[in-house]
Amino acid sequence: MFNPHPKNTAIVITDPQNDFLSPGGKGYHLTKDNIEQNNTIYNLTRLMSTALNKAYQLVISPHYLYPHDYGWKFTGNEQEMLLGLNMYKMKDAYTPPSTGADFVDTFKPYIFDRRTVVCSAHKVAGPQTNDLVYQLRQHKKDKVILAGVLSNICVESHMRDLIENGFETAVVYDATATISERDFQAAVTNYMALASATWTTLEAISYL
């Protein structure tokens, strides 16, 4: 049984940014139906607000693409999609993000809270290319409650890598979204096969 506690548990949110989650985002046309079906924005907002209200460590693992990333010599399908749609664009490390790369306005009070950790950007899907694991270790967290987008790509990749790194991991599946119902169900199948717990937002909040 996954038993969260503020002393040892972090809530990790992948890519809580406009491009997939807000009208006008460059990938929103792909995720809109699944977001509405899951009530993803509301569920993520509740999860983050509850995390801070109950003194859990909130950690954000964002996705940014800089001009030099468009010079990659080989890419997979997910990278091709992001690059082709011009998603998560950053001019440089010193300029505010584009509208699409910026955080959803509803989430900003929680993300910009001084207690929240915002990691460096991951580059493909998992946290192998950012400092998420380092931040979790530094804050002495060995349990993770995971949510965000895309369900079957970044969320699932984060789940798999965190489990391989020895973190007990739960996934809040209706606080995720992806580009089709088939992809969403595939993700949930894998959450249930690998994670220590697979919860709705209501269930997660009841355990916090």
C-alpha positions as CSV (number, residue, x, y, z in Angstrom):
1,M,0.0,0.0,0.0
2,F,1.4,3.4,-1.0
3,N,1.2,5.6,2.1
4,P,2.2,9.2,1.4
5,H,3.5,11.6,4.0
6,P,4.9,15.1,3.7
7,K,8.2,14.1,5.1
8,N,9.0,11.6,2.4
9,T,6.6,12.2,-0.5
10,A,6.8,14.7,-3.4
11,I,4.1,15.6,-6.0
12,V,5.7,15.8,-9.4
13,I,3.9,17.5,-12.3
14,T,5.3,17.1,-15.9
15,D,4.9,19.9,-18.5
16,P,2.1,22.0,-16.9
17,Q,2.4,24.4,-19.8
18,N,0.1,26.1,-22.3
19,D,1.0,24.4,-25.5
20,F,-0.8,21.1,-24.6
21,L,-3.1,22.4,-21.9
22,S,-4.6,25.7,-22.9
23,P,-6.7,27.0,-25.8
24,G,-4.4,28.6,-28.3
25,G,-1.6,26.2,-27.4
26,K,0.2,24.7,-30.4
27,G,-0.7,21.2,-29.4
28,Y,-4.1,21.9,-27.7
29,H,-6.1,20.6,-30.7
30,L,-4.5,17.2,-30.1
31,T,-5.3,17.0,-26.4
32,K,-8.5,19.0,-26.0
33,D,-10.9,16.1,-26.0
34,N,-8.9,14.1,-23.5
35,I,-8.5,17.2,-21.2
36,E,-12.2,17.8,-21.2
37,Q,-13.0,14.1,-20.6
38,N,-10.7,13.9,-17.6
39,N,-11.3,17.4,-16.3
40,T,-7.5,17.6,-16.3
41,I,-7.0,21.3,-15.5
42,Y,-9.3,21.2,-12.6
43,N,-7.8,18.0,-11.3
44,L,-4.2,19.3,-11.6
45,T,-5.2,22.5,-9.9
46,R,-6.8,20.6,-7.0
47,L,-3.8,18.3,-6.7
48,M,-1.2,21.1,-6.6
49,S,-3.2,23.3,-4.2
50,T,-3.8,20.3,-1.8
51,A,-0.1,19.4,-2.0
52,L,0.9,22.9,-0.8
53,N,-1.9,23.2,1.8
54,K,-0.8,19.9,3.3
55,A,2.9,20.7,3.2
56,Y,3.9,18.2,0.5
57,Q,6.9,19.1,-1.7
58,L,5.6,20.2,-5.1
59,V,8.1,19.6,-8.0
60,I,7.7,20.7,-11.6
61,S,9.5,19.0,-14.5
62,P,9.0,21.3,-17.5
63,H,9.7,20.9,-21.2
64,Y,11.6,23.6,-23.1
65,L,13.1,23.8,-26.6
66,Y,15.8,26.3,-27.4
67,P,17.0,27.4,-30.9
68,H,20.0,25.1,-30.7
69,D,17.6,22.1,-30.2
70,Y,16.3,22.6,-33.8
71,G,19.8,21.5,-34.9
72,W,19.5,17.9,-33.6
73,K,20.8,15.4,-36.1
74,F,18.3,12.6,-35.2
75,T,14.9,12.6,-33.6
76,G,12.1,10.3,-32.7
77,N,8.4,10.8,-33.5
78,E,7.7,12.7,-30.3
79,Q,10.5,15.1,-30.9
80,E,9.5,15.5,-34.5
81,M,6.0,16.4,-33.3
82,L,7.2,19.0,-30.8
83,L,9.7,20.6,-33.2
84,G,7.2,20.5,-36.1
85,L,4.6,22.3,-34.1
86,N,7.1,24.8,-32.6
87,M,6.1,23.9,-29.1
88,Y,7.7,24.8,-25.8
89,K,9.8,27.5,-27.5
90,M,12.4,29.5,-25.5
91,K,14.5,32.2,-27.1
92,D,17.3,31.7,-24.5
93,A,17.8,31.1,-20.8
94,Y,17.4,34.8,-20.0
95,T,14.2,35.7,-21.8
96,P,10.7,34.9,-20.5
97,P,9.1,31.8,-22.2
98,S,6.9,32.0,-25.2
99,T,3.2,31.9,-24.4
100,G,3.1,28.2,-25.3
101,A,6.1,27.3,-23.1
102,D,4.7,29.4,-20.2
103,F,2.8,27.7,-17.3
104,V,-1.0,27.6,-17.3
105,D,-2.2,30.7,-15.5
106,T,-4.4,28.6,-13.1
107,F,-1.3,26.8,-11.9
108,K,1.0,29.8,-11.4
109,P,0.1,30.5,-7.7
110,Y,1.3,27.0,-6.9
111,I,4.3,26.8,-9.2
112,F,5.6,30.2,-8.2
113,D,5.2,29.5,-4.5
114,R,8.6,29.8,-2.9
115,R,8.3,26.2,-1.6
116,T,7.9,24.7,-5.1
117,V,10.9,23.3,-7.0
118,V,11.0,23.9,-10.7
119,C,13.5,21.6,-12.3
120,S,15.6,22.2,-15.4
121,A,14.0,21.2,-18.7
122,H,13.8,17.6,-19.8
123,K,14.5,17.1,-23.5
124,V,12.6,14.1,-24.7
125,A,10.2,12.4,-22.3
126,G,11.9,11.2,-19.2
127,P,13.9,13.0,-16.4
128,Q,17.2,11.5,-17.4
129,T,18.1,14.8,-19.0
130,N,17.1,17.1,-16.1
131,D,17.7,17.4,-12.4
132,L,14.5,15.9,-11.1
133,V,16.1,12.9,-9.4
134,Y,18.8,15.1,-7.9
135,Q,16.2,17.5,-6.5
136,L,14.1,14.7,-5.0
137,R,17.2,13.2,-3.3
138,Q,18.2,16.6,-2.0
139,H,14.8,17.0,-0.4
140,K,15.0,13.5,1.0
141,K,11.9,12.3,-0.9
142,D,11.6,8.6,-1.7
143,K,8.0,8.5,-2.8
144,V,6.5,10.3,-5.7
145,I,2.9,11.1,-6.8
146,L,3.0,11.9,-10.5
147,A,0.6,13.7,-12.9
148,G,0.8,16.0,-15.9
149,V,1.0,15.5,-19.7
150,L,1.3,13.6,-22.0
151,S,-0.1,10.6,-20.2
152,N,1.6,8.0,-22.3
153,I,4.8,9.9,-23.1
154,C,6.3,12.2,-20.4
155,V,4.2,11.0,-17.5
156,E,4.8,7.4,-18.3
157,S,8.5,8.0,-19.0
158,H,8.9,9.8,-15.7
159,M,7.1,7.0,-13.9
160,R,9.4,4.3,-15.4
161,D,12.6,6.2,-14.7
162,L,11.6,7.1,-11.1
163,I,10.7,3.5,-10.4
164,E,14.1,2.3,-11.9
165,N,15.8,4.9,-9.6
166,G,14.2,3.4,-6.5
167,F,11.3,5.8,-5.9
168,E,8.0,4.4,-4.8
169,T,5.6,5.9,-7.4
170,A,1.9,6.5,-7.7
171,V,0.2,8.1,-10.7
172,V,-3.0,10.2,-10.6
173,Y,-4.4,9.2,-14.0
174,D,-7.3,11.7,-14.4
175,A,-4.8,14.5,-13.7
176,T,-3.1,13.6,-17.0
177,A,-4.1,14.0,-20.7
178,T,-2.9,12.8,-24.1
179,I,-3.8,12.9,-27.8
180,S,-6.3,10.1,-28.0
181,E,-8.5,7.8,-25.8
182,R,-6.4,4.8,-27.1
183,D,-3.2,6.4,-26.0
184,F,-4.7,7.3,-22.6
185,Q,-5.9,3.8,-22.0
186,A,-2.5,2.4,-23.0
187,A,-0.9,4.7,-20.4
188,V,-3.4,3.7,-17.7
189,T,-2.7,0.0,-18.4
190,N,1.0,0.7,-17.9
191,Y,0.5,2.7,-14.8
192,M,-1.4,-0.2,-13.3
193,A,1.2,-2.7,-14.3
194,L,4.2,-0.7,-12.9
195,A,3.3,1.9,-10.4
196,S,2.7,1.2,-6.7
197,A,-0.7,2.9,-6.9
198,T,-3.0,4.3,-9.7
199,W,-5.5,6.8,-8.3
200,T,-8.1,9.3,-9.3
201,T,-7.6,12.9,-8.1
202,L,-10.3,12.4,-5.4
203,E,-8.5,9.2,-4.2
204,A,-5.1,10.9,-4.2
205,I,-6.4,13.9,-2.2
206,S,-8.1,11.6,0.3
207,Y,-4.7,9.9,1.0
208,L,-2.7,13.2,1.3
